[in-house]
Amino acid sequence: MVAISAHELDLPSCDLATDRADRFALIDAAREKHWLARTPMGLALTRYEDSVAVLRDRRFHSAMSMIPQSQGVSDSFLEQRRPSILATEGAEHARLRRLVTPAFTPAAANRLRPFMSHTIDELIDAVHPAGQCDFVAEISDPYPIPIICHLLGAPRQDWQLFSRWASDIFRLFNQNLAEDLPTIEQALGELGAYVRSLVDRRRNEPGEDLLSVLIAVGEDGDRLSAEDLVMLVEAVLMAGTDTVRNQLACCVALLGAHPDQWALFVDHPELVHRVVEETMRYLGAVAGSLRFASEDIEYRDVLFPAGTLVSISLAGVNRDPDVFLQPDRFDLTRETEVPQLTFGSGIHYCLGAHLARAELQEALVLIARRMPDLELAGPVEWKPETFGIWGPARLPVRWTP
């Protein structure tokens, strides 16, 4: 059978840039008609099974490297940088994952749980007597940076530096690159200089931190270079900061909007694993992923010509009714062996997934224990839908002090 070009198919339209609630309705409607939909940027997958297949197909490459070009920016600084592991493909990606994966095991994440618990406890201590706070500004935003710094062996006095760098670098995903580029470049330059200095110190005085582990790691004589290490620290900061702070805020906003589920969790903290998975399925901070065909690709008798952009609405396929029973219901007792896709799938599956899960679990258990009657104290203000990593901009909550 001769494959038909995806561009010649009669497909439903689906604008993924719309409001999230409208987006779910559009994806649902498109899913009824086809497993593909047409978007202003290219094509979009509408079903869970096909999304997993494309994410695992190594011929479809991450489109992260195309962000500057997609926003009409041509910048030598970004183009000359060492490609991130988040966007690298092929043999080089396999090499990097092989070398660094042993540092991101469940056991490695579990060793940080006491520090995670201590960090969230300190943040709660600061606001608990008041009985109210903006959860985003005072708890979720400052939470991941101390953990990342502890992971890297950076001292407490540098936490604010890392927080600023993370915020500035993440402007990459806010659809305003032409204006934000100087700020991004400065943050990347400062972070790179800091990490090179830290690498030099750790080569002479190794510790138990991630950087020391990565310096020592090797296989068959292969070692990570200084530039590899700088790139990996940038990736850890990028992948481990805004994602966790936004997802934690999404979790609390969602639980606050479902007081029956919050009460269930308070009474049964052993449900924390399900709490994390169900909140990430229902309201993931990473709503989508973009791939492009690195060559002509045939899939399900459809030809995707080289260069074709394919969007995976992670938020949309996490509610595929063929996979999740009553997908629009938020239910902490949900039992399913099918994973939510907010962490992705395939070779670009989130390297820090075990770390992120541990951070969310430790934070939520402490919040439930110390603020059992927590409730929303006003409307949740959400970040613009254009933000790549999305969540509440302001989340007023209250509790009995």
C-alpha positions as CSV (number, residue, x, y, z in Angstrom):
1,M,0.0,0.0,0.0
2,V,1.4,3.4,-1.0
3,A,1.6,5.8,1.9
4,I,-0.4,9.0,1.6
5,S,1.3,12.3,2.5
6,A,0.0,13.7,5.8
7,H,-0.3,17.1,4.0
8,E,-2.8,15.6,1.6
9,L,-5.1,14.1,4.2
10,D,-8.5,15.6,5.0
11,L,-7.9,16.3,8.7
12,P,-9.8,18.1,11.4
13,S,-8.4,21.4,12.6
14,C,-7.1,21.9,16.1
15,D,-5.5,25.1,17.4
16,L,-3.4,24.0,20.4
17,A,-2.7,27.7,21.2
18,T,-6.2,28.3,22.5
19,D,-7.3,28.4,26.2
20,R,-6.6,25.0,27.9
21,A,-10.3,24.2,28.5
22,D,-11.1,24.9,24.9
23,R,-8.1,22.9,23.8
24,F,-9.4,19.8,25.5
25,A,-12.7,20.2,23.7
26,L,-11.0,20.7,20.4
27,I,-8.7,17.6,20.8
28,D,-11.7,15.5,21.9
29,A,-13.6,16.6,18.8
30,A,-10.6,16.0,16.5
31,R,-10.0,12.6,18.1
32,E,-13.4,11.4,17.1
33,K,-12.6,12.0,13.4
34,H,-8.9,11.0,13.1
35,W,-5.7,10.2,15.0
36,L,-4.1,13.3,13.3
37,A,-5.2,16.9,13.3
38,R,-4.0,20.0,11.5
39,T,-2.7,23.0,13.5
40,P,-1.3,26.4,12.5
41,M,2.2,25.0,13.1
42,G,1.8,21.6,11.4
43,L,0.2,18.4,12.6
44,A,-0.9,17.2,16.0
45,L,-1.5,13.7,17.4
46,T,-4.9,13.2,19.1
47,R,-4.5,9.8,20.7
48,Y,-2.4,8.3,23.4
49,E,-1.2,5.2,21.5
50,D,0.1,7.2,18.6
51,S,1.7,9.8,20.8
52,V,3.7,7.1,22.6
53,A,4.7,5.6,19.3
54,V,6.0,8.9,17.9
55,L,7.8,9.8,21.1
56,R,9.6,6.5,20.9
57,D,10.4,6.7,17.2
58,R,14.0,7.9,17.0
59,R,13.4,9.2,13.5
60,F,11.2,12.0,15.1
61,H,13.6,14.5,16.7
62,S,13.1,17.0,19.4
63,A,12.2,20.4,18.0
64,M,13.8,22.3,21.0
65,S,16.7,23.3,18.8
66,M,14.3,25.0,16.5
67,I,13.0,27.5,19.1
68,P,15.1,30.5,17.9
69,Q,14.3,29.8,14.3
70,S,10.6,29.4,15.0
71,Q,10.5,32.8,16.6
72,G,12.5,34.5,13.7
73,V,15.7,34.8,15.7
74,S,19.1,34.0,14.3
75,D,21.7,34.4,17.1
76,S,25.3,33.2,16.9
77,F,25.5,32.9,20.7
78,L,22.8,30.3,20.9
79,E,23.8,28.6,17.7
80,Q,27.4,28.1,18.8
81,R,26.6,26.7,22.2
82,R,27.1,23.0,23.0
83,P,23.7,21.3,22.1
84,S,21.7,20.4,25.2
85,I,21.1,16.8,26.0
86,L,17.4,17.8,25.9
87,A,17.7,18.4,22.2
88,T,20.6,16.1,21.2
89,E,19.8,13.0,19.0
90,G,21.5,9.9,17.7
91,A,24.8,8.5,18.9
92,E,25.7,11.5,20.9
93,H,22.4,11.5,22.8
94,A,22.9,7.8,23.5
95,R,26.4,8.4,24.8
96,L,25.3,11.2,27.2
97,R,22.3,9.2,28.5
98,R,24.5,6.2,29.0
99,L,27.0,8.1,31.0
100,V,24.7,10.2,33.2
101,T,21.7,7.9,33.8
102,P,23.4,6.1,36.8
103,A,23.4,9.5,38.6
104,F,19.6,9.8,38.2
105,T,18.3,6.5,39.7
106,P,15.5,6.2,42.2
107,A,18.1,5.4,44.9
108,A,20.0,8.7,44.0
109,A,16.7,10.6,44.3
110,N,15.8,8.9,47.6
111,R,19.0,10.0,49.2
112,L,17.9,13.6,48.8
113,R,14.5,13.1,50.4
114,P,15.6,14.3,53.9
115,F,16.9,17.5,52.4
116,M,13.7,17.9,50.4
117,S,11.7,17.5,53.5
118,H,13.9,19.9,55.4
119,T,13.6,22.5,52.6
120,I,9.8,22.4,52.4
121,D,9.6,22.5,56.2
122,E,11.6,25.7,56.3
123,L,9.4,27.3,53.7
124,I,6.2,26.3,55.7
125,D,7.8,27.6,58.9
126,A,8.2,31.0,57.4
127,V,4.5,31.4,56.6
128,H,2.6,29.1,58.9
129,P,1.9,31.6,61.7
130,A,0.2,33.9,59.3
131,G,-2.4,31.3,58.3
132,Q,-2.3,32.5,54.6
133,C,0.1,33.1,51.8
134,D,0.6,33.2,48.1
135,F,1.6,29.6,47.6
136,V,3.5,30.3,44.3
137,A,5.7,33.2,45.6
138,E,6.3,31.9,49.1
139,I,6.5,28.1,48.7
140,S,6.5,26.5,45.3
141,D,8.7,29.0,43.5
142,P,11.6,28.9,46.1
143,Y,11.3,25.2,46.7
144,P,13.4,23.5,43.9
145,I,16.4,25.8,43.8
146,P,17.9,24.7,47.2
147,I,17.5,21.1,46.1
148,I,19.2,21.6,42.8
149,C,22.0,23.5,44.5
150,H,22.4,20.8,47.1
151,L,22.4,18.2,44.3
152,L,25.2,20.1,42.6
153,G,27.2,21.0,45.7
154,A,26.6,24.7,45.4
155,P,26.6,26.6,48.7
156,R,23.5,28.2,50.3
157,Q,24.8,31.8,49.6
158,D,24.5,31.0,45.8
159,W,20.8,29.9,45.9
160,Q,19.6,33.4,44.8
161,L,22.0,33.4,41.9
162,F,20.7,30.0,40.7
163,S,17.1,31.2,41.1
164,R,17.7,34.3,38.9
165,W,19.6,32.2,36.3
166,A,16.7,29.7,36.1
167,S,14.1,32.4,35.7
168,D,16.1,34.2,33.1
169,I,17.0,31.1,31.1
170,F,13.4,29.9,31.0
171,R,12.5,32.9,29.1
172,L,13.5,30.7,26.1
173,F,10.0,29.2,26.3
174,N,7.9,32.3,26.7
175,Q,7.4,33.1,23.0
176,N,9.2,36.5,23.3
177,L,12.7,35.5,22.4
178,A,13.6,38.5,20.3
179,E,13.1,40.8,23.4
180,D,14.4,38.3,26.0
181,L,17.5,37.1,24.2
182,P,20.1,39.5,25.9
183,T,18.8,38.4,29.4
184,I,19.0,34.8,28.4
185,E,22.5,35.1,27.0
186,Q,23.7,36.9,30.1
187,A,22.3,34.2,32.4
188,L,23.8,31.4,30.3
189,G,27.1,33.1,30.3
190,E,27.2,33.7,34.1
191,L,26.0,30.1,34.8
192,G,28.6,28.7,32.5
193,A,31.4,30.6,34.1
194,Y,30.2,29.5,37.6
195,V,30.0,25.8,36.6
196,R,33.5,25.8,35.0
197,S,34.9,27.2,38.3
198,L,32.9,24.6,40.3
199,V,34.2,21.8,38.0
200,D,37.8,22.9,38.6
201,R,37.3,22.8,42.3
202,R,35.5,19.4,42.2
203,R,38.3,17.8,40.1
204,N,40.7,18.6,42.9
205,E,38.3,18.2,45.9
206,P,35.6,15.7,44.9
207,G,32.5,15.4,47.1
208,E,29.3,13.4,47.1
209,D,27.4,15.8,44.9
210,L,26.2,15.2,41.4
211,L,28.9,17.2,39.7
212,S,31.6,15.1,41.5
213,V,29.8,11.9,40.4
214,L,29.6,13.1,36.8
215,I,33.3,14.1,36.7
216,A,34.2,10.6,37.9
217,V,31.8,8.7,35.7
218,G,33.2,6.9,32.6
219,E,32.7,3.9,30.4
220,D,35.4,2.2,28.3
221,G,37.6,5.3,28.7
222,D,34.9,7.7,27.7
223,R,34.6,10.8,30.0
224,L,32.4,13.9,30.1
225,S,34.3,17.0,29.0
226,A,34.1,20.3,30.8
227,E,31.7,21.6,28.2
228,D,29.6,18.4,28.6
229,L,29.4,19.1,32.3
230,V,28.4,22.8,31.8
231,M,25.7,21.7,29.4
232,L,24.4,19.0,31.8
233,V,24.2,21.4,34.7
234,E,22.3,23.8,32.5
235,A,19.9,21.0,31.6
236,V,19.5,20.0,35.2
237,L,18.7,23.6,36.1
238,M,16.3,24.0,33.2
239,A,14.6,20.6,33.5
240,G,14.5,20.5,37.3
241,T,13.4,24.0,38.4
242,D,10.5,25.5,36.5
243,T,8.9,22.1,36.0
244,V,8.8,21.2,39.7
245,R,7.7,24.7,41.0
246,N,4.9,24.9,38.4
247,Q,3.8,21.3,38.9
248,L,3.7,21.6,42.7
249,A,1.5,24.8,42.4
250,C,-0.7,22.9,39.9
251,C,-1.1,20.1,42.4
252,V,-2.1,22.4,45.2
253,A,-4.4,24.4,43.0
254,L,-6.1,21.2,41.8
255,L,-6.4,19.7,45.3
256,G,-7.8,23.0,46.6
257,A,-10.4,23.0,43.9
258,H,-11.4,19.4,44.9
259,P,-11.7,19.5,48.8
260,D,-13.0,16.0,48.9
261,Q,-9.8,14.7,47.3
262,W,-7.7,16.9,49.5
263,A,-9.4,15.5,52.6
264,L,-8.9,11.9,51.3
265,F,-5.2,12.6,50.9
266,V,-4.9,14.2,54.4
267,D,-6.4,11.1,55.9
268,H,-4.4,8.8,53.7
269,P,-0.9,10.2,53.0
270,E,0.2,6.8,51.7
271,L,-1.7,7.8,48.6
272,V,1.0,10.4,47.7
273,H,2.3,8.4,44.8
274,R,-1.2,8.4,43.2
275,V,-1.6,12.1,44.1
276,V,1.5,13.0,42.0
277,E,0.6,10.7,39.1
278,E,-3.1,11.8,38.9
279,T,-2.4,15.5,39.3
280,M,0.3,15.3,36.5
281,R,-2.2,13.4,34.3
282,Y,-5.1,15.8,35.0
283,L,-3.1,19.1,35.1
284,G,0.5,18.7,33.9
285,A,2.8,21.7,34.0
286,V,4.3,20.5,30.7
287,A,1.3,20.5,28.3
288,G,3.0,19.5,25.1
289,S,6.0,18.3,23.2
290,L,7.1,19.1,19.6
291,R,8.9,16.8,17.2
292,F,9.9,17.0,13.6
293,A,10.5,14.3,11.0
294,S,14.3,14.0,10.5
295,E,13.7,12.1,7.3
296,D,10.7,10.9,5.3
297,I,8.8,8.7,7.8
298,E,6.0,6.3,7.1
299,Y,3.7,5.6,10.1
300,R,0.3,3.9,9.9
301,D,0.3,4.2,6.1
302,V,0.9,8.0,6.3
303,L,4.0,9.7,5.0
304,F,5.5,12.4,7.1
305,P,7.9,14.3,4.8
306,A,11.2,15.3,6.2
307,G,10.9,18.5,8.3
308,T,7.2,18.0,9.1
309,L,6.4,19.3,12.6
310,V,4.3,17.1,14.8
311,S,2.8,18.3,18.1
312,I,2.0,15.9,21.0
313,S,-0.5,17.5,23.3
314,L,0.6,15.6,26.5
315,A,-2.3,17.3,28.4
316,G,-4.8,16.2,25.7
317,V,-3.7,12.6,25.3
318,N,-3.5,12.2,29.1
319,R,-7.3,12.4,28.8
320,D,-7.8,9.9,26.0
321,P,-11.0,8.0,26.9
322,D,-9.7,4.9,25.2
323,V,-6.9,4.8,27.8
324,F,-8.2,6.4,30.9
325,L,-11.7,5.7,32.3
326,Q,-13.7,8.9,32.9
327,P,-10.6,10.9,31.9
328,D,-12.1,14.3,32.9
329,R,-12.7,13.1,36.5
330,F,-9.9,14.0,39.0
331,D,-9.7,10.8,41.2
332,L,-6.9,9.9,43.6
333,T,-8.2,6.4,43.8
334,R,-7.8,5.9,40.1
335,E,-6.1,2.6,39.3
336,T,-4.3,2.3,36.0
337,E,-1.1,0.6,34.7
338,V,-0.9,3.1,31.9
339,P,1.5,5.9,32.7
340,Q,0.6,9.6,32.4
341,L,2.8,11.2,29.6
342,T,3.7,14.5,31.3
343,F,7.3,13.1,31.7
344,G,7.3,12.1,28.0
345,S,8.3,8.8,26.6
346,G,11.2,7.3,24.6
347,I,14.8,8.5,24.5
348,H,13.8,12.0,25.7
349,Y,11.8,10.7,28.7
350,C,12.5,13.1,31.5
351,L,16.0,12.2,32.9
352,G,15.1,13.7,36.3
353,A,11.6,12.0,36.6
354,H,12.6,10.1,39.8
355,L,14.0,13.3,41.3
356,A,10.9,15.3,40.4
357,R,8.5,12.6,41.8
358,A,10.5,12.6,45.1
359,E,10.3,16.4,45.3
360,L,6.6,16.5,44.7
361,Q,5.9,13.6,47.1
362,E,7.9,15.0,50.0
363,A,6.4,18.5,49.6
364,L,2.8,17.3,49.4
365,V,3.1,15.0,52.4
366,L,4.5,17.8,54.6
367,I,1.9,20.3,53.3
368,A,-0.9,17.9,54.1
369,R,0.5,17.2,57.6
370,R,1.1,20.8,58.6
371,M,-1.8,22.4,56.8
372,P,-4.5,19.8,56.9
373,D,-7.3,22.3,56.4
374,L,-5.6,24.2,53.6
375,E,-8.1,25.8,51.1
376,L,-8.1,28.3,48.3
377,A,-8.4,31.8,49.6
378,G,-9.3,33.5,46.3
379,P,-9.2,32.9,42.5
380,V,-6.1,31.3,41.0
381,E,-4.3,33.5,38.5
382,W,-2.8,31.4,35.7
383,K,0.3,32.2,33.6
384,P,-0.3,32.9,29.9
385,E,-1.0,29.9,27.8
386,T,2.0,30.8,25.6
387,F,4.4,29.8,28.4
388,G,6.1,26.4,27.7
389,I,6.1,25.5,31.4
390,W,2.8,26.5,32.7
391,G,1.0,26.8,36.1
392,P,-0.4,29.3,38.6
393,A,1.1,32.8,38.6
394,R,-0.6,33.5,41.9
395,L,-2.2,31.0,44.3
396,P,-3.8,32.4,47.5
397,V,-4.3,29.8,50.1
398,R,-5.2,29.8,53.8
399,W,-5.2,27.4,56.8
400,T,-5.5,27.4,60.5
401,P,-2.2,28.5,62.0
